[in-house]
Amino acid sequence: MINFFYLTTAILFTTIGFAQLNTSDVIQQGETNNSIVDQNGQYQYSSVLQIGNSNISYIEQDGFNNNLDVVQQGDSNNSIVYQVGENHYSNVLQIGISNISYVNQSGFGNISSVFQSGNSNDSFVSQTGNGSIPNNSAVSQLGLSNVSDVFQDGEGNDSEVIQLGDYNESFVSQTGAHHSSEVLQNGTINGSEVWQLGWENISSVAQFGFENSSYVYQNGNSHISTVLQTGTSNVSIVIQNN
């Protein structure tokens, strides 16, 4: 005969022994804010602070030792963060109205920071880490309707995007290892596109003014590109291969 008491006790202690040890903190102040947190694995940590109305935060963590913080202050901001793998860190700060941030981290040890202040800014970050050195992405958007897309696949890649003004667009794609990209847009309707493939390529783009356009393509190893645009409707194309 099966002793159900001992069987139930054994299951209970087994469950306790394999507890997930995940932590989630959610604070909401205002009206109709929504927060969803889904944690699977061990030693996941997430913190959400929503102050205002109709803000939305969605978090999914699957793996080991992933950490993230989301702060939303204002109305109708939207933050989505996916962390799959190990040792990722993400920080999202949204101040204003109708800002959108999407962060997707997979693999090992990616770091992402998103700061949005203003209205209707849009940031997309995708990081795939496959080495011991983390990819690092920092996006700062201050103004109206700025758009930033960052893609990192590899290890030790660094990307920084700063957008000051309105309707600026930035695209950064890094594939390989130890690339560095810096984009500064200060003005209106400036556009920047950076592609880095290979190893240890360096790109710096600074745009001041109105409707400037920059395209940088680096394929190979150890290329260096610097672009500075001031004024109106300037166009720059840089292609580097080896």
Residue frames as qw, qx, qy, qz and C-alpha x, y, z in Angstrom:
[[0.000, 0.889, 0.458, 0.000, 0.00, 0.00, 0.00],
 [0.389, 0.474, -0.022, 0.790, 1.23, 3.45, -0.88],
 [0.340, -0.607, -0.445, 0.564, 1.60, 5.79, 2.06],
 [0.262, 0.787, 0.328, 0.453, 0.16, 9.03, 0.66],
 [0.372, -0.920, -0.023, 0.120, 1.34, 11.04, 3.62],
 [0.609, -0.462, 0.385, 0.516, 4.99, 10.23, 3.02],
 [0.525, 0.394, 0.519, 0.547, 4.55, 10.59, -0.75],
 [0.048, 0.932, 0.273, 0.235, 3.02, 14.06, -0.37],
 [0.478, -0.826, 0.144, 0.261, 5.75, 15.07, 2.07],
 [0.666, -0.140, 0.458, 0.572, 8.46, 13.89, -0.32],
 [0.379, 0.641, 0.445, 0.498, 6.95, 15.86, -3.19],
 [0.179, -0.972, -0.145, -0.045, 6.67, 18.96, -1.02],
 [0.548, -0.681, 0.289, 0.391, 10.31, 18.84, 0.06],
 [0.620, 0.160, 0.507, 0.577, 11.42, 18.11, -3.51],
 [0.209, 0.840, 0.359, 0.350, 9.54, 21.20, -4.69],
 [0.335, -0.935, 0.052, 0.103, 11.10, 23.32, -1.99],
 [0.701, -0.370, 0.382, 0.476, 14.54, 21.94, -2.76],
 [0.460, 0.224, 0.519, 0.684, 14.25, 23.05, -6.39],
 [0.072, 0.868, 0.363, -0.331, 12.64, 26.43, -5.76],
 [0.582, 0.658, 0.208, 0.430, 13.34, 28.93, -8.50],
 [0.497, -0.498, -0.118, 0.701, 14.62, 31.75, -6.28],
 [0.250, 0.471, 0.362, 0.765, 13.33, 34.45, -8.64],
 [0.147, -0.529, -0.425, 0.720, 12.44, 37.96, -7.47],
 [0.128, 0.531, 0.487, 0.682, 9.96, 40.45, -8.92],
 [0.110, -0.486, -0.427, 0.755, 9.05, 43.90, -7.57],
 [0.092, 0.523, 0.548, 0.646, 6.18, 45.92, -9.07],
 [0.069, -0.503, -0.426, 0.749, 5.01, 49.36, -7.90],
 [0.130, 0.499, 0.591, 0.620, 2.16, 51.15, -9.67],
 [0.051, -0.523, -0.395, 0.754, 0.85, 54.64, -9.01],
 [0.220, 0.221, -0.327, -0.892, -1.90, 56.14, -11.16],
 [0.724, 0.282, 0.362, -0.514, -4.64, 54.64, -13.28],
 [0.888, 0.420, 0.096, -0.163, -4.90, 51.73, -15.73],
 [0.079, 0.690, -0.713, -0.095, -1.22, 50.82, -15.63],
 [0.984, 0.052, -0.025, -0.167, -0.42, 47.25, -16.66],
 [0.024, -0.669, 0.743, -0.024, 2.57, 45.09, -15.71],
 [0.987, 0.030, -0.046, -0.153, 3.17, 41.46, -16.66],
 [0.075, -0.685, 0.723, -0.048, 6.21, 39.53, -15.39],
 [0.985, 0.065, -0.071, -0.140, 7.02, 35.95, -16.47],
 [0.079, -0.727, 0.677, -0.088, 10.11, 34.41, -14.86],
 [0.996, 0.018, -0.048, -0.070, 11.45, 30.92, -15.57],
 [0.664, 0.428, -0.435, 0.432, 14.75, 29.62, -14.27],
 [0.672, -0.528, -0.337, 0.396, 16.82, 30.70, -11.28],
 [0.428, -0.463, -0.069, 0.773, 18.06, 33.95, -9.77],
 [0.189, 0.561, 0.430, 0.682, 16.06, 36.20, -12.08],
 [0.166, -0.530, -0.418, 0.719, 15.38, 39.72, -10.82],
 [0.133, 0.514, 0.453, 0.716, 13.04, 42.36, -12.19],
 [0.104, -0.492, -0.444, 0.742, 11.82, 45.71, -10.90],
 [0.099, 0.540, 0.551, 0.629, 8.98, 47.76, -12.37],
 [0.077, -0.488, -0.405, 0.770, 7.92, 51.26, -11.29],
 [0.117, 0.505, 0.597, 0.613, 4.99, 52.86, -13.08],
 [0.062, -0.517, -0.387, 0.761, 3.89, 56.42, -12.24],
 [0.225, 0.224, -0.322, -0.892, 1.12, 57.88, -14.37],
 [0.707, 0.288, 0.376, -0.525, -1.63, 56.44, -16.50],
 [0.860, 0.462, 0.087, -0.198, -2.02, 53.65, -19.04],
 [0.079, 0.690, -0.712, -0.106, 1.63, 52.58, -19.02],
 [0.983, 0.066, -0.043, -0.166, 2.40, 49.02, -20.12],
 [0.057, -0.661, 0.748, -0.018, 5.35, 46.85, -19.09],
 [0.983, 0.052, -0.052, -0.168, 5.91, 43.26, -20.24],
 [0.093, -0.685, 0.720, -0.056, 8.86, 41.22, -18.96],
 [0.990, 0.028, -0.071, -0.115, 9.89, 37.69, -19.81],
 [0.076, -0.714, 0.691, -0.088, 12.99, 36.14, -18.23],
 [0.992, 0.031, -0.006, -0.120, 14.09, 32.61, -19.02],
 [0.683, 0.463, -0.436, 0.360, 17.44, 31.32, -17.84],
 [0.737, -0.396, -0.329, 0.438, 19.85, 32.18, -15.06],
 [0.445, -0.491, -0.110, 0.740, 20.86, 35.37, -13.25],
 [0.214, 0.509, 0.395, 0.734, 19.15, 37.89, -15.52],
 [0.198, -0.535, -0.432, 0.699, 18.43, 41.36, -14.14],
 [0.149, 0.464, 0.417, 0.767, 16.35, 44.30, -15.30],
 [0.050, -0.493, -0.456, 0.739, 14.81, 47.56, -14.14],
 [0.099, 0.526, 0.564, 0.629, 11.91, 49.40, -15.78],
 [0.060, -0.493, -0.410, 0.765, 10.75, 52.88, -14.77],
 [0.113, 0.512, 0.590, 0.614, 7.85, 54.57, -16.53],
 [0.084, -0.521, -0.404, 0.747, 6.78, 58.08, -15.62],
 [0.226, 0.222, -0.307, -0.897, 4.04, 59.67, -17.69],
 [0.709, 0.287, 0.378, -0.521, 1.24, 58.28, -19.81],
 [0.859, 0.465, 0.089, -0.197, 0.87, 55.49, -22.37],
 [0.081, 0.684, -0.717, -0.112, 4.51, 54.41, -22.38],
 [0.979, 0.081, -0.025, -0.187, 5.22, 50.85, -23.53],
 [0.048, -0.667, 0.743, -0.020, 8.18, 48.68, -22.52],
 [0.986, 0.051, -0.047, -0.151, 8.83, 45.08, -23.60],
 [0.038, -0.695, 0.716, -0.051, 11.89, 43.15, -22.41],
 [0.988, 0.030, -0.120, -0.093, 12.84, 39.56, -23.26],
 [0.090, -0.707, 0.695, -0.092, 15.85, 37.96, -21.56],
 [0.992, 0.041, -0.021, -0.116, 16.78, 34.42, -22.56],
 [0.706, 0.408, -0.421, 0.397, 20.05, 32.91, -21.40],
 [0.700, -0.466, -0.326, 0.433, 22.42, 34.00, -18.65],
 [0.480, -0.427, -0.084, 0.762, 23.75, 37.14, -16.99],
 [0.194, 0.581, 0.387, 0.690, 21.88, 39.75, -19.02],
 [0.156, -0.509, -0.425, 0.733, 21.18, 43.24, -17.68],
 [0.118, 0.542, 0.502, 0.664, 18.63, 45.71, -19.00],
 [0.113, -0.474, -0.423, 0.764, 17.60, 49.15, -17.80],
 [0.095, 0.545, 0.567, 0.611, 14.66, 51.09, -19.27],
 [0.091, -0.487, -0.400, 0.771, 13.67, 54.62, -18.20],
 [0.114, 0.511, 0.597, 0.608, 10.74, 56.27, -19.94],
 [0.062, -0.511, -0.387, 0.765, 9.61, 59.81, -19.12],
 [0.195, 0.214, -0.315, -0.904, 6.85, 61.38, -21.16],
 [0.696, 0.314, 0.334, -0.552, 4.02, 60.17, -23.36],
 [0.874, 0.435, 0.106, -0.189, 3.70, 57.23, -25.77],
 [0.086, 0.686, -0.714, -0.114, 7.35, 56.19, -25.82],
 [0.982, 0.071, -0.041, -0.169, 8.08, 52.63, -26.97],
 [0.054, -0.667, 0.743, -0.020, 11.04, 50.46, -25.95],
 [0.985, 0.056, -0.050, -0.158, 11.68, 46.88, -27.05],
 [0.066, -0.684, 0.724, -0.050, 14.70, 44.92, -25.77],
 [0.986, 0.051, -0.073, -0.143, 15.52, 41.34, -26.74],
 [0.070, -0.709, 0.696, -0.089, 18.58, 39.72, -25.14],
 [0.992, 0.002, -0.017, -0.124, 19.69, 36.15, -25.81],
 [0.719, 0.409, -0.427, 0.366, 22.81, 34.10, -25.23],
 [0.706, -0.391, -0.342, 0.481, 25.22, 35.26, -22.55],
 [0.475, -0.476, -0.143, 0.726, 25.99, 38.51, -20.79],
 [0.233, 0.550, 0.348, 0.723, 24.42, 41.37, -22.77],
 [0.190, -0.480, -0.399, 0.758, 23.97, 44.87, -21.33],
 [0.107, 0.558, 0.513, 0.643, 21.32, 47.32, -22.52],
 [0.109, -0.478, -0.416, 0.766, 20.33, 50.80, -21.34],
 [0.101, 0.551, 0.560, 0.610, 17.42, 52.79, -22.81],
 [0.100, -0.475, -0.392, 0.782, 16.51, 56.33, -21.76],
 [0.101, 0.518, 0.589, 0.613, 13.56, 58.07, -23.37],
 [0.078, -0.530, -0.412, 0.737, 12.41, 61.57, -22.44],
 [0.210, 0.221, -0.315, -0.899, 9.73, 63.21, -24.53],
 [0.705, 0.293, 0.366, -0.532, 6.93, 61.90, -26.68],
 [0.861, 0.458, 0.095, -0.202, 6.53, 59.07, -29.18],
 [0.078, 0.678, -0.721, -0.119, 10.18, 57.98, -29.24],
 [0.977, 0.093, -0.022, -0.193, 10.82, 54.44, -30.47],
 [0.052, -0.671, 0.740, -0.015, 13.77, 52.23, -29.49],
 [0.984, 0.063, -0.070, -0.150, 14.50, 48.64, -30.57],
 [0.075, -0.687, 0.720, -0.062, 17.49, 46.69, -29.21],
 [0.989, 0.036, -0.075, -0.126, 18.39, 43.11, -30.14],
 [0.061, -0.728, 0.676, -0.102, 21.46, 41.50, -28.56],
 [0.990, 0.000, -0.132, -0.043, 22.85, 38.01, -29.08],
 [0.167, -0.789, 0.583, -0.098, 25.91, 37.25, -26.98],
 [0.979, 0.109, -0.168, -0.023, 28.09, 34.22, -27.65],
 [0.616, 0.378, -0.453, 0.522, 31.28, 34.93, -25.76],
 [0.563, -0.412, -0.506, 0.508, 32.77, 35.88, -22.42],
 [0.158, -0.162, -0.069, 0.972, 32.78, 39.64, -23.16],
 [0.261, 0.631, 0.657, -0.317, 29.34, 41.30, -23.10],
 [0.197, 0.501, 0.424, 0.728, 27.76, 43.36, -25.83],
 [0.153, -0.497, -0.427, 0.740, 26.84, 46.82, -24.61],
 [0.105, 0.545, 0.511, 0.657, 24.12, 49.08, -26.00],
 [0.114, -0.493, -0.429, 0.748, 23.12, 52.53, -24.72],
 [0.104, 0.539, 0.553, 0.627, 20.27, 54.50, -26.28],
 [0.086, -0.488, -0.409, 0.766, 19.22, 58.02, -25.21],
 [0.107, 0.511, 0.589, 0.616, 16.31, 59.74, -26.90],
 [0.092, -0.533, -0.410, 0.735, 15.28, 63.26, -25.88],
 [0.170, 0.216, -0.310, -0.910, 12.65, 64.88, -28.02],
 [0.682, 0.325, 0.290, -0.588, 9.81, 63.87, -30.30],
 [0.882, 0.410, 0.122, -0.196, 9.37, 60.82, -32.53],
 [0.090, 0.681, -0.716, -0.126, 13.02, 59.73, -32.70],
 [0.982, 0.072, -0.026, -0.175, 13.68, 56.16, -33.89],
 [0.038, -0.671, 0.740, -0.019, 16.65, 53.95, -32.96],
 [0.986, 0.044, -0.068, -0.144, 17.35, 50.34, -33.98],
 [0.078, -0.695, 0.712, -0.065, 20.38, 48.46, -32.60],
 [0.986, 0.053, -0.106, -0.116, 21.37, 44.90, -33.53],
 [0.079, -0.710, 0.693, -0.101, 24.36, 43.20, -31.90],
 [0.993, 0.021, -0.032, -0.110, 25.49, 39.63, -32.60],
 [0.671, 0.431, -0.445, 0.407, 28.81, 38.44, -31.19],
 [0.667, -0.567, -0.311, 0.370, 30.88, 39.59, -28.23],
 [0.478, -0.404, -0.023, 0.780, 32.43, 42.77, -26.94],
 [0.204, 0.512, 0.428, 0.716, 30.50, 45.10, -29.24],
 [0.137, -0.492, -0.408, 0.757, 29.71, 48.63, -28.03],
 [0.103, 0.539, 0.518, 0.656, 26.99, 50.90, -29.39],
 [0.096, -0.500, -0.441, 0.739, 25.92, 54.31, -28.15],
 [0.102, 0.541, 0.548, 0.630, 23.09, 56.29, -29.74],
 [0.089, -0.486, -0.406, 0.768, 22.14, 59.79, -28.59],
 [0.118, 0.532, 0.588, 0.598, 19.22, 61.54, -30.25],
 [0.100, -0.492, -0.363, 0.785, 18.42, 65.15, -29.34],
 [0.226, 0.223, -0.300, -0.899, 15.61, 66.77, -31.26],
 [0.689, 0.302, 0.393, -0.529, 12.76, 65.49, -33.39],
 [0.845, 0.478, 0.083, -0.225, 12.22, 62.83, -36.06],
 [0.088, 0.674, -0.723, -0.120, 15.80, 61.58, -36.15],
 [0.983, 0.052, -0.009, -0.178, 16.46, 57.99, -37.25],
 [0.047, -0.672, 0.739, -0.009, 19.43, 55.77, -36.38],
 [0.985, 0.058, -0.070, -0.144, 20.21, 52.18, -37.40],
 [0.067, -0.686, 0.722, -0.064, 23.21, 50.23, -36.05],
 [0.989, 0.022, -0.064, -0.132, 24.10, 46.62, -36.89],
 [0.068, -0.707, 0.698, -0.085, 27.18, 44.96, -35.37],
 [0.993, 0.026, -0.035, -0.113, 28.16, 41.39, -36.25],
 [0.692, 0.402, -0.434, 0.414, 31.40, 39.91, -34.96],
 [0.690, -0.514, -0.328, 0.392, 33.53, 41.12, -32.08],
 [0.472, -0.463, -0.078, 0.746, 34.87, 44.30, -30.48],
 [0.219, 0.573, 0.386, 0.689, 33.17, 46.82, -32.74],
 [0.159, -0.480, -0.395, 0.766, 32.55, 50.36, -31.53],
 [0.106, 0.551, 0.525, 0.639, 29.81, 52.65, -32.85],
 [0.101, -0.479, -0.413, 0.768, 28.85, 56.13, -31.67],
 [0.097, 0.547, 0.560, 0.614, 25.94, 58.06, -33.15],
 [0.085, -0.476, -0.393, 0.782, 25.00, 61.60, -32.09],
 [0.105, 0.530, 0.583, 0.606, 22.04, 63.31, -33.73],
 [0.117, -0.525, -0.397, 0.744, 21.18, 66.84, -32.66],
 [0.172, 0.197, -0.319, -0.911, 18.54, 68.43, -34.82],
 [0.667, 0.323, 0.365, -0.563, 15.62, 67.35, -36.96],
 [0.868, 0.447, 0.099, -0.193, 15.05, 64.56, -39.51],
 [0.081, 0.679, -0.720, -0.118, 18.66, 63.39, -39.55],
 [0.980, 0.058, -0.008, -0.190, 19.32, 59.82, -40.68],
 [0.041, -0.666, 0.745, -0.012, 22.26, 57.53, -39.82],
 [0.984, 0.049, -0.042, -0.168, 22.94, 53.94, -40.83],
 [0.072, -0.692, 0.716, -0.055, 25.96, 51.96, -39.57],
 [0.986, 0.051, -0.114, -0.109, 26.93, 48.41, -40.53],
 [0.092, -0.711, 0.691, -0.092, 29.91, 46.69, -38.90],
 [0.993, 0.038, -0.039, -0.107, 31.00, 43.15, -39.80],
 [0.689, 0.439, -0.442, 0.370, 34.22, 41.45, -38.73],
 [0.728, -0.393, -0.335, 0.451, 36.52, 42.54, -35.94],
 [0.435, -0.513, -0.124, 0.730, 37.43, 45.78, -34.14],
 [0.229, 0.523, 0.385, 0.725, 35.84, 48.30, -36.48],
 [0.180, -0.483, -0.399, 0.758, 35.26, 51.83, -35.18],
 [0.108, 0.562, 0.506, 0.645, 32.61, 54.27, -36.38],
 [0.124, -0.483, -0.419, 0.758, 31.69, 57.74, -35.13],
 [0.094, 0.542, 0.550, 0.628, 28.81, 59.75, -36.60],
 [0.097, -0.502, -0.421, 0.749, 27.77, 63.24, -35.44],
 [0.126, 0.519, 0.582, 0.614, 24.94, 65.12, -37.12],
 [0.070, -0.507, -0.378, 0.771, 23.92, 68.69, -36.29],
 [0.171, 0.222, -0.304, -0.911, 21.18, 70.36, -38.26],
 [0.662, 0.345, 0.301, -0.593, 18.38, 69.36, -40.59],
 [0.877, 0.426, 0.095, -0.201, 17.89, 66.40, -42.95],
 [0.073, 0.677, -0.723, -0.113, 21.49, 65.20, -42.94],
 [0.978, 0.074, -0.013, -0.196, 22.12, 61.62, -44.10],
 [0.055, -0.667, 0.743, -0.004, 25.03, 59.29, -43.27],
 [0.983, 0.066, -0.067, -0.155, 25.75, 55.71, -44.38],
 [0.085, -0.684, 0.722, -0.057, 28.73, 53.74, -43.00],
 [0.985, 0.059, -0.072, -0.142, 29.59, 50.18, -44.04],
 [0.075, -0.700, 0.706, -0.080, 32.60, 48.43, -42.52],
 [0.988, 0.042, -0.021, -0.146, 33.49, 44.84, -43.46],
 [0.719, 0.384, -0.429, 0.389, 36.68, 43.23, -42.21],
 [0.701, -0.462, -0.332, 0.430, 39.06, 44.22, -39.47],
 [0.480, -0.455, -0.096, 0.744, 40.26, 47.41, -37.80],
 [0.209, 0.577, 0.374, 0.695, 38.56, 50.04, -39.95],
 [0.182, -0.486, -0.400, 0.755, 38.07, 53.56, -38.59],
 [0.111, 0.557, 0.506, 0.649, 35.43, 56.02, -39.83],
 [0.120, -0.476, -0.422, 0.762, 34.50, 59.48, -38.59],
 [0.097, 0.560, 0.555, 0.607, 31.60, 61.50, -40.00],
 [0.098, -0.479, -0.393, 0.778, 30.69, 65.06, -38.92],
 [0.113, 0.519, 0.589, 0.609, 27.75, 66.83, -40.55],
 [0.049, -0.522, -0.399, 0.752, 26.55, 70.35, -39.75],
 [0.183, 0.227, -0.313, -0.904, 23.94, 72.24, -41.69],
 [0.688, 0.323, 0.313, -0.570, 21.19, 71.06, -43.99],
 [0.871, 0.435, 0.085, -0.212, 20.72, 68.12, -46.38],
 [0.065, 0.671, -0.729, -0.119, 24.31, 66.86, -46.37],
 [0.980, 0.079, -0.032, -0.180, 24.92, 63.29, -47.59],
 [0.072, -0.667, 0.741, -0.011, 27.87, 61.05, -46.61],
 [0.983, 0.069, -0.077, -0.154, 28.63, 57.49, -47.74],
 [0.108, -0.676, 0.727, -0.057, 31.59, 55.52, -46.32],
 [0.984, 0.071, -0.075, -0.145, 32.42, 51.96, -47.45],
 [0.086, -0.702, 0.703, -0.077, 35.41, 50.11, -46.00],
 [0.990, 0.041, -0.024, -0.131, 36.45, 46.54, -46.89],
 [0.084, 0.672, -0.735, -0.026, 39.53, 44.36, -46.45]]
